[in-house]
Amino acid sequence: MLLTGGTGGAKLVLGFHEEAAPEDLVVVCNTADDSVVHGLHVSPDVDTIVYTLAGLIDPAKGWGIQGDTFTVLDQLRRLGNETWFRLGDRDIATHLTRTRLLAEGQPLSRVTAALCAEFGVRSTVLPMSDQRVETRLSTSEGELSFQEYFVKARWQPEVLSLRYLGSEDCRASPGLLDAIREAAMVVVCPSNPVTSIAPILAVPGVREALRETSARVAAVSPMVQGRSFSGPAHRLMATLGVEASSAGLASAYHDFVDVLVIDQGDRKLRPAIERLGVGVRVASIRMDTLDDKKRLARELLRLVD
Ligand code: GDP
């Protein structure tokens, strides 16, 4: 089982898809970035994972469908709509389908399973919850949704605090807590710990299930020498009350993670991480090529053997 956000996590998910039996994979996705765009329910992290597993992802952008066109978006702009959140034409078909199925009363987990079936995805993709959870950021430019902060404002505003609206009252997707308890292995992907992993951990029961599972729980750091490989993760770690480093990550995850995989460039952090009771594996965690992704997945699979 893997816990993931979108672009960074998807790299490792693809590695596992290539190195393990796809039908054995359960991929739990953050949905706190979901938003309604032009009246359509968009689930960015779920879609990135589904498109990745279906072989459709645009590898250059890390989101959307490869070769997609933007005719609808261009026309929306002509009609005076805001179009900073980019949606391709074929991608819009996914959102139209999801929005229709949700409007017909199906829960997001069932809608996601139906989309996976249509796309020929054999792994199980589970949104973290069927209920709405929303990351809200209090910033130097006022209160923003995740997409307003990340896409529109290009993560430039200073973030003062952050909350996952609705998380206290939501329920984990059907089968999610049992899947954690029964997993052969749990991997926390190198996703943004604050905006991708923390919302999943905020779903009632998830953190407890991760502490209780007899499966080995491994996490991969999304940063080296205090800097994320991409995006604002290192800038946001202070909102979790931890330092911006792989050691800070270990303190945020120490109650449920058995082993943290860190980059060679962070090897001097090993003693500090081990003092938290978290094991350390030093490896190449930058994933540029498919080979990098597969090698890291194999490294993690070896941890359970
Ligand atoms: P988002 O939902 O699109 O923000 O995607 P994620 O949360 O899944 O991933 C974002 C994180 O992935 C960032 O914190 C990056 O530092 C991390 N990341 C991106 N590329 C790599 C990589 O090649 N290796 C590792 N270890 N982390 C990466």
Boltz pocket constraint, residues with backbone or C-beta under 6 A from the ligand:
constraints:
  - pocket:
      binder: B
      contacts: [[A, 4], [A, 5], [A, 6], [A, 7], [A, 8], [A, 9], [A, 10], [A, 11], [A, 45], [A, 190], [A, 191], [A, 192], [A, 193], [A, 195], [A, 196], [A, 220], [A, 221], [A, 222], [A, 223], [A, 227], [A, 228], [A, 229], [A, 230], [A, 231], [A, 232], [A, 233], [A, 285], [A, 286], [A, 287], [A, 288]]
      max_distance: 6.0
